[in-house]
């Protein structure tokens, strides 16, 4: 006689190794077909970035997006390492985050500095989604001033930079949302 084995066993990556790491129907959230927000695979994210920034087709952008996901800068829905034949999926907030990261990459900003900047954006946006945060934000630009070593940054809300800062980066988030059609 065969032992009873559940037909489906799912785990959350952060819970693996804990005593109770099985997902049940009560704590499992899957995207449903009735969602009104676009979900894209890695290829779809790359295609949207290519259209928004008028970029040629090439291998470097998909490689960058994959790297950002592996480094934790982009958070796919589900697992980062999906395995063969399964695609990572990204929601609209992650598509916008990929566009922000692309803007950073154009200026050769390192991944470590990108993480610091994204952390400041997370703190500023609070519980809102990134796209919703941009749409509710009073100004279209978000500016960051940089100082110290290791790199630190803060969001500049006024017209003047902090005294300890020598450099500043500004990104038009509203234009990114518009160009990406989010």
N, C-alpha and C positions, 0 to 999 in steps of 0.2 A: 504494500500500500504506500502511495506517495504522500509525503508530508504536504500540508496545506501551505502554499506559497502565495502571497498576494500578487495579483497580476501586474501591478505597477508600483514601483517603489521609487520615490523621488526624494532627493536631498538638497538642502541648501548648502552651498560651498562653505559658508562660514560656520555651519553647524556640524560638519563632518567631524567625527571624533567625539562629539558630545554624547551623553547618555541617550537622549531622545532626539534623534536627528531626522526622523521621518516626517514628511509632509502629509497632512491629511486634507480632506476636502474643505476643512474650516480655515486652514492657513495657506492654501495654495491659490495664487492669483494668476490666471492666464489671460492674455489679451483675447478679447472676443471679436467676432467679425463685425459687431455693431459699433465699434469704436469710431469716433469721428476725428481722431487725431492720426496723422499719417505715421506709419511705422515703416522703416526702410532697412534693408540689409546693408552690409558694408558697401556693396556695389552701388546701392541706391544712394547712400550718403556721398560717395565719391562722385556719382553722376550729378547730384544736386550742387555740390561744391564746384564742379567743373562748369556747370551752367551759370551759377551765380557769379563766379570769378572769371568767366570766359577763359578757361584753361584748356590746353591741349590734352588729348588722351595720352597717358603714359603710366609707367609702373610706379613712379615715386609717390604719388598721392595715395593710392591704395595702401602702399607700404606704410606711409605716415599714419593714416587712419588706423590701421591694424596695430601699429606701435603705440599710438595714443591709448587705444583700448587696453592693450597689454599692460601699459604703465599705470592704468587706473584714471587717466585723464578723461576718458569717455567711458560711460557705464552702459553697456548693452543690457537689454532686457534679457535676463537669464544669465547663462554662464559666459565668461570671457572666452574660454577655450571650449568650443562647441564640439569639436571632433569632425571627422570626415563626413561630408554630406549634409551638415547642418549649418545653417547660417546664423550669425549674430544678427539681432535686430535692434534698431535704435529708434527711439521716439523723437518727437520734434525738439525737445529740450537738448537732446544729445546731438542732433543735427546742427542746431545753433551753436552748441559748445564746440563742435568740430570746426565750424566756420571761425569762431573766435580763436581757436588753436591755430588754424591756418594763418590768420592775421599775425599771430605771435611768431609763427615759424618764418613768415616772410622777413621778419626783422631779426632772425637768428636768435630768438629767445630760447634758452635752454629749458629742458623738461622740468628741472628743479624750480626754476623761476615761474614756469607755467603753473606748476602746482601751487605755489604761493599765491599767484594772482587768482587762480580759480577758487582757492580757499576764501579769499576776500570777497569774491562774487557770491559764494555760497552764504557767507555771513550776512551780506547785504540783502540778498533776495529772501532770506528767511524761509518760510514754508511755501512760498509761491513757486510755481514752476518757472524755469528760466524765461520761456517765451512770454508768459503772463507778466513776469517781473519787468521785462523790457517794455511791454505795452503799457504798463501802469506807471513806469518811471517818467518823471516830469521832463527831463531832457533827453535828447537822443544820444549824446555822447556819454561815455563813462571814461574817466581818466584815472590813471594810476601813477603815483609818484614812487620812485625807487630810492632806497638808501641802505647803507650798512653792508656788512658782510658777515655771515651769509646773507644773500639778498632778502630784503624786506620790502614790503610795499604797503601803501594805503590808498584807499580811494579818495580822490580829491573832490570834495563837494563844493568848495568855493572857487573863487577865481585865482587865488594865489597858492603856490606850492608851499609845502612845509619847509622850514628853514634847513633841515638836515638833508633835503633832497637836491640832487643835481640833474635828475632826468625824469621825464614824464612820457607816458604812452597814453594815447586817446584812441578809442574805437567807437565808431558810430554803430551802436547796437540796433537802432531802429532801421537803419539802411540794410544791415545784415538780415534782419527778420523779413524785410520787404523783398530783398534780392532772392532769399531762399523760399519765398512765398509760404511762410509759416503762419 
